[in-house]
Amino acid sequence: MNTQTPFDLAAVEAIIAQRKATPGALLPILHDIQGVVGYIPPSIVPAIAEGLNISRAEVHGVITYYHFFRQHPVGEHVVQICRAEACQARGCESLADHAKELLGCDFHGTTDDNKFTLQTVYCLGQCASGPAIQIDDDLYARVSKEKFNSLIQAKRGVQ
């Protein structure tokens, strides 16, 4: 996995400078950086810590506590499959196996064409309508293997 992907350091520094005086600035800064860069580059953690006058460990602790924050580049689309108990009872493990086979990557992996990153999550709030998945910001419920194939094909631009 490439963790040395170049990013716009000036944009990241501008985010820190703009937000550092805001109370509770760490989370908004992390959200903004991930929004601009696509992930939180580990090399920027010291600058965030210095800007907020907190330790690197505190910054790292927040990044690793919240599964939303990524520490490495991801594919063009992020596919999240809910594997919480309710979705397990409705067949998410079979769907997860299908997704891995279709995409050719395991969880936390990215397809060879860099189009999709597959992730696991534990609750998308669709417990009565599982299995549930999220592709980028779009939530889908009652996802069968066929529906999953159709969603992936649509993202690939195949009708």
PLY file of the C-alpha trace (Angstrom):
ply
format ascii 1.0
element vertex 159
property float x
property float y
property float z
element edge 158
property int vertex1
property int vertex2
end_header
0.00 0.00 0.00
1.42 3.33 -1.01
1.50 5.71 1.93
3.78 8.17 0.17
1.18 9.58 -2.22
1.92 13.26 -2.81
-0.57 15.74 -1.45
-0.95 19.51 -1.35
0.95 20.41 1.81
0.07 24.10 1.47
-3.65 23.25 1.47
-3.23 21.14 4.61
-1.26 23.88 6.36
-3.94 26.40 5.39
-6.62 24.17 6.95
-4.66 23.97 10.19
-4.07 27.73 10.26
-7.70 28.49 9.51
-9.16 26.13 12.13
-6.61 26.07 14.96
-8.29 28.83 17.02
-11.67 27.07 16.90
-12.60 25.29 20.16
-12.38 21.53 19.60
-10.53 22.13 16.34
-8.98 18.68 15.95
-12.00 16.88 14.48
-12.89 19.67 12.01
-9.23 19.83 10.92
-9.10 16.07 10.38
-12.38 16.12 8.44
-11.16 18.99 6.26
-7.81 17.34 5.56
-9.46 14.06 4.63
-11.90 15.99 2.44
-9.05 17.65 0.54
-6.43 14.89 0.49
-8.66 11.81 0.75
-6.90 10.54 3.88
-4.84 11.80 6.83
-1.19 11.48 5.79
0.87 10.27 8.78
3.53 12.81 7.87
1.13 15.69 8.64
0.38 14.54 12.22
3.29 16.54 13.73
2.08 19.74 12.03
-1.45 19.21 13.35
-0.11 18.56 16.85
2.11 21.63 16.76
-0.68 23.81 15.36
-3.06 22.78 18.14
-0.39 22.59 20.87
-1.25 18.99 21.67
0.84 15.83 21.49
1.27 13.68 18.40
-0.15 10.82 20.44
-3.39 12.75 20.97
-3.73 13.38 17.24
-2.88 9.78 16.42
-5.31 8.55 19.07
-8.20 10.45 17.52
-7.31 9.32 13.99
-7.16 5.68 15.01
-10.21 5.81 17.31
-12.64 6.91 14.61
-12.85 4.37 11.79
-14.01 7.15 9.47
-10.49 8.56 9.29
-8.16 6.87 6.83
-4.39 6.84 7.12
-3.67 5.79 3.56
-4.97 6.61 0.10
-8.14 4.87 -1.04
-9.68 4.06 -4.39
-11.98 6.33 -6.33
-15.01 4.80 -4.56
-15.16 3.48 -1.01
-17.46 0.48 -0.53
-18.43 -0.19 3.07
-20.26 -3.36 4.08
-22.04 -3.42 7.42
-21.05 -6.49 9.44
-22.91 -5.69 12.66
-25.12 -8.32 14.28
-28.37 -7.36 12.53
-26.72 -7.41 9.10
-25.00 -10.69 9.97
-28.42 -12.19 10.69
-29.54 -11.02 7.26
-26.63 -12.48 5.29
-23.89 -9.85 5.22
-21.09 -12.41 5.47
-22.17 -14.07 2.23
-22.41 -10.63 0.64
-18.95 -9.75 1.98
-17.45 -12.90 0.47
-19.14 -12.05 -2.83
-17.85 -8.48 -2.72
-14.28 -9.63 -2.08
-14.48 -12.06 -5.00
-16.08 -9.53 -7.37
-13.67 -6.73 -6.50
-10.64 -8.99 -6.19
-9.52 -7.50 -2.89
-10.02 -8.13 0.80
-11.28 -5.67 3.38
-9.04 -2.60 3.65
-7.77 -3.38 0.16
-8.12 -1.50 -3.09
-8.81 -2.94 -6.51
-5.94 -3.15 -8.97
-7.48 -0.40 -11.09
-7.69 1.83 -7.98
-11.43 2.18 -8.56
-12.75 0.67 -5.29
-11.60 0.31 -1.72
-13.48 -2.29 0.34
-14.06 -1.59 4.01
-16.04 -3.11 6.83
-18.20 -1.05 9.18
-20.22 -1.97 12.21
-23.62 -0.39 11.77
-24.93 1.88 9.07
-28.21 2.38 10.91
-30.22 0.10 8.60
-30.62 -2.79 11.02
-34.14 -3.72 9.89
-33.15 -3.57 6.23
-29.86 -5.42 6.06
-27.57 -6.29 4.65
-26.64 -2.67 4.21
-23.75 -1.11 2.34
-22.53 2.38 1.64
-20.73 3.43 -1.51
-19.13 6.81 -1.01
-21.96 8.83 0.59
-24.84 6.72 -0.76
-26.52 4.20 1.52
-28.16 1.01 0.20
-30.33 -1.45 2.12
-31.44 -5.04 1.45
-28.43 -5.55 -0.79
-28.38 -8.89 -2.56
-25.44 -10.15 -4.58
-27.27 -9.12 -7.75
-27.95 -5.64 -6.40
-24.31 -5.34 -5.34
-23.18 -6.32 -8.85
-25.52 -3.74 -10.35
-24.25 -0.97 -8.04
-20.62 -1.77 -8.83
-21.31 -1.90 -12.55
-23.01 1.49 -12.35
-19.96 2.95 -10.62
-17.77 1.44 -13.32
-19.98 3.11 -15.92
-21.31 -0.22 -17.22
-25.06 -0.38 -17.78
0 1
1 2
2 3
3 4
4 5
5 6
6 7
7 8
8 9
9 10
10 11
11 12
12 13
13 14
14 15
15 16
16 17
17 18
18 19
19 20
20 21
21 22
22 23
23 24
24 25
25 26
26 27
27 28
28 29
29 30
30 31
31 32
32 33
33 34
34 35
35 36
36 37
37 38
38 39
39 40
40 41
41 42
42 43
43 44
44 45
45 46
46 47
47 48
48 49
49 50
50 51
51 52
52 53
53 54
54 55
55 56
56 57
57 58
58 59
59 60
60 61
61 62
62 63
63 64
64 65
65 66
66 67
67 68
68 69
69 70
70 71
71 72
72 73
73 74
74 75
75 76
76 77
77 78
78 79
79 80
80 81
81 82
82 83
83 84
84 85
85 86
86 87
87 88
88 89
89 90
90 91
91 92
92 93
93 94
94 95
95 96
96 97
97 98
98 99
99 100
100 101
101 102
102 103
103 104
104 105
105 106
106 107
107 108
108 109
109 110
110 111
111 112
112 113
113 114
114 115
115 116
116 117
117 118
118 119
119 120
120 121
121 122
122 123
123 124
124 125
125 126
126 127
127 128
128 129
129 130
130 131
131 132
132 133
133 134
134 135
135 136
136 137
137 138
138 139
139 140
140 141
141 142
142 143
143 144
144 145
145 146
146 147
147 148
148 149
149 150
150 151
151 152
152 153
153 154
154 155
155 156
156 157
157 158
